[in-house]
Amino acid sequence: MRLQEKVAFITGAGMGQGREGACLFAQEGARVVVADVDKTAAAETARLIERRGGQALAVVGDVSIERDVKRMIAAGVKRFRALHILYNNAGVLWKDRDRSVLETTEANWDRVQAINLKGPFFVAKHGIPHLIRSGGGSIINVGSVSALAGFTVAQDSYTSAKGALISLTRSLAIQFARQNVRCNIIHPGIIETPMQAPYLKDPAKRKSFEEGIPLGRIAQPREIACVALFLASDDSSYVTGAEIVADGGFTAQ
Ligand SMILES: NC(=O)c1ccc[n+]([C@@H]2O[C@H](COP(=O)([O-])OP(=O)(O)OC[C@H]3O[C@@H](n4cnc5c(N)ncnc54)[C@H](O)[C@@H]3O)[C@@H](O)[C@H]2O)c1
């Protein structure tokens, strides 16, 4: 019960890594605000948690819209009376529309930035005052290995938004350290989630991805949720401003 008495706000918790994190956090005693733009998905995650005896509140909104984020956080605080963990997990990877700078439209560039970078800004803006009021807390941002290495198949808006999140992570870590608010970032490699499903359908493509990973396989969402649990809990009480790469060794090559 590493998160007993804690309240966690998790974006993109309707599926993939966010759902897995929400279920694991609840299993460890947290009350979880399940935030997602997909109403059915958010409700299903909350139902899964409640069915296992946990407490959850599904809230629906778009992280790129400030009034949505403000409303979702307020609903969570109203229900659970505190907030200790902000898990900025929501993100989009649109390999068809977000490509090289030479091929990407301004509208697609902006939309990817709005969800992947402005979302965490709004969550930090409206969430941090509650963390401070609760005596401190943990912010977990989700980057990507693509922020650490350029890829031959470019996703330039995604890559640069995730890269900017590293800088935001360090800035928040330093600004709020004296208020006992920690902020760290996880860089996942390839994880088996609905986000990757269209790109992993082709067995040959999947095999070539796996061959490029030293551990020889694509990760399960649980393997990232466990890293997030470490960062959310007091097990990481002296860890702030840090980047944790969970990529099966990909970037160590
Ligand atoms: N899957 C991977 O291989 C991988 C690798 C590196 C980084 N990541 C990052 O991990 C995070 C989680 O990815 P995933 O693979 O679980 O993705 P996913 O697509 O499986 O799930 C993302 C969730 O975010 C929600 N979402 C999307 N846009 C939103 C918005 N505007 N407002 C609120 N919710 C929104 C979706 O409805 C969905 O429930 C993302 O930030 C992603 O960029 C994923």
The ligand as an SDF file (V2000), in Angstrom:
LIG
                    3D

 44 48  0  0  0  0  0  0  0  0999 V2000
    3.0950    3.4740  -26.4270 N   0  0  0  0  0  0  0  0  0  0  0  0
    4.3230    3.8250  -26.6350 C   0  0  0  0  0  0  0  0  0  0  0  0
    5.0820    3.0980  -27.2880 O   0  0  0  0  0  0  0  0  0  0  0  0
    4.8780    5.1060  -26.0710 C   0  0  0  0  0  0  0  0  0  0  0  0
    6.2520    5.3380  -26.1810 C   0  0  0  0  0  0  0  0  0  0  0  0
    6.7880    6.5030  -25.6370 C   0  0  0  0  0  0  0  0  0  0  0  0
    5.9710    7.4030  -25.0140 C   0  0  0  0  0  0  0  0  0  0  0  0
    4.6360    7.1520  -24.9270 N   0  0  0  0  0  0  0  0  0  0  0  0
    3.8120    8.1380  -24.2220 C   0  0  0  0  0  0  0  0  0  0  0  0
    3.1330    7.4930  -23.1760 O   0  0  0  0  0  0  0  0  0  0  0  0
    1.8910    8.1650  -22.9210 C   0  0  0  0  0  0  0  0  0  0  0  0
    0.7580    7.1640  -22.9150 C   0  0  0  0  0  0  0  0  0  0  0  0
    0.7250    6.5340  -24.1590 O   0  0  0  0  0  0  0  0  0  0  0  0
   -0.1290    5.2190  -24.4870 P   0  0  0  0  0  0  0  0  0  0  0  0
    0.7230    4.3990  -25.3510 O   0  0  0  0  0  0  0  0  0  0  0  0
   -0.7050    4.6540  -23.2540 O   0  0  0  0  0  0  0  0  0  0  0  0
   -1.2720    5.8920  -25.4080 O   0  0  0  0  0  0  0  0  0  0  0  0
   -2.7760    5.4420  -25.7520 P   0  0  0  0  0  0  0  0  0  0  0  0
   -3.0990    6.0930  -27.0350 O   0  0  0  0  0  0  0  0  0  0  0  0
   -2.8840    3.9740  -25.6600 O   0  0  0  0  0  0  0  0  0  0  0  0
   -3.6100    6.1270  -24.5900 O   0  0  0  0  0  0  0  0  0  0  0  0
   -3.6160    7.5400  -24.4840 C   0  0  0  0  0  0  0  0  0  0  0  0
   -4.8350    8.0120  -23.7430 C   0  0  0  0  0  0  0  0  0  0  0  0
   -4.8070    9.4420  -23.7470 O   0  0  0  0  0  0  0  0  0  0  0  0
   -6.1060    9.9140  -24.0730 C   0  0  0  0  0  0  0  0  0  0  0  0
   -6.0270   11.2270  -24.7100 N   0  0  0  0  0  0  0  0  0  0  0  0
   -5.5990   11.5210  -25.9690 C   0  0  0  0  0  0  0  0  0  0  0  0
   -5.7250   12.8160  -26.2180 N   0  0  0  0  0  0  0  0  0  0  0  0
   -6.2350   13.3910  -25.0940 C   0  0  0  0  0  0  0  0  0  0  0  0
   -6.6000   14.7020  -24.7440 C   0  0  0  0  0  0  0  0  0  0  0  0
   -6.4750   15.6980  -25.6140 N   0  0  0  0  0  0  0  0  0  0  0  0
   -7.0910   14.9330  -23.5100 N   0  0  0  0  0  0  0  0  0  0  0  0
   -7.2360   13.9110  -22.6190 C   0  0  0  0  0  0  0  0  0  0  0  0
   -6.9230   12.6410  -22.9030 N   0  0  0  0  0  0  0  0  0  0  0  0
   -6.4220   12.3750  -24.1270 C   0  0  0  0  0  0  0  0  0  0  0  0
   -6.6920    8.8630  -25.0060 C   0  0  0  0  0  0  0  0  0  0  0  0
   -8.1070    8.9150  -25.0620 O   0  0  0  0  0  0  0  0  0  0  0  0
   -6.1610    7.5690  -24.3750 C   0  0  0  0  0  0  0  0  0  0  0  0
   -7.0240    7.0840  -23.3880 O   0  0  0  0  0  0  0  0  0  0  0  0
    1.7820    9.2300  -24.0040 C   0  0  0  0  0  0  0  0  0  0  0  0
    2.1950   10.4770  -23.4780 O   0  0  0  0  0  0  0  0  0  0  0  0
    2.7480    8.7550  -25.0590 C   0  0  0  0  0  0  0  0  0  0  0  0
    3.2190    9.8190  -25.8580 O   0  0  0  0  0  0  0  0  0  0  0  0
    4.0700    6.0430  -25.4500 C   0  0  0  0  0  0  0  0  0  0  0  0
  1  2  1  0
  2  3  2  0
  2  4  1  0
  4  5  1  0
  4 44  2  0
  5  6  2  0
  6  7  1  0
  7  8  2  0
  8  9  1  0
  8 44  1  0
  9 10  1  0
  9 42  1  0
 10 11  1  0
 11 12  1  0
 11 40  1  0
 12 13  1  0
 13 14  1  0
 14 15  2  0
 14 16  1  0
 14 17  1  0
 17 18  1  0
 18 19  2  0
 18 20  1  0
 18 21  1  0
 21 22  1  0
 22 23  1  0
 23 24  1  0
 23 38  1  0
 24 25  1  0
 25 26  1  0
 25 36  1  0
 26 27  1  0
 26 35  1  0
 27 28  2  0
 28 29  1  0
 29 30  1  0
 29 35  2  0
 30 31  1  0
 30 32  2  0
 32 33  1  0
 33 34  2  0
 34 35  1  0
 36 37  1  0
 36 38  1  0
 38 39  1  0
 40 41  1  0
 40 42  1  0
 42 43  1  0
M  CHG  2   8   1  16  -1
M  END
$$$$
